[in-house]
Amino acid sequence: MQGNYLAVDAPSHLAYTWAWRDDDGEMPDEAVDMRLDAVDGGTRVMILHSGPWPDDAPAESYRHGWIFTLGQLEEALASTDLP
């Protein structure tokens, strides 16, 4: 994995690129833009993960991955005593 930070506006915005590079070659840089917004009773997490991709398959795969990952985060936070 390799990438660059595009924006770091703590505590509510992080944008970065990332690309997979291995012995099979390089993938084009992808971009991820994450924003946290305070809402009644919690925090809304918005993520935009974009290609370039040759078709919609990678976007759908990433969507499922983000949903799973954020679900795991939600479960972990729910089981933690936070102030």
Secondary structure, DSSP 4 states (H G I P E B T S, - for coil): -B--EEEEETTTEEEEEEB-EETTEEPPPEEEEEEEEEETTEEEEEEEEE---SSSHHHHHHHHHHHHHHHHHHHHHHTS---
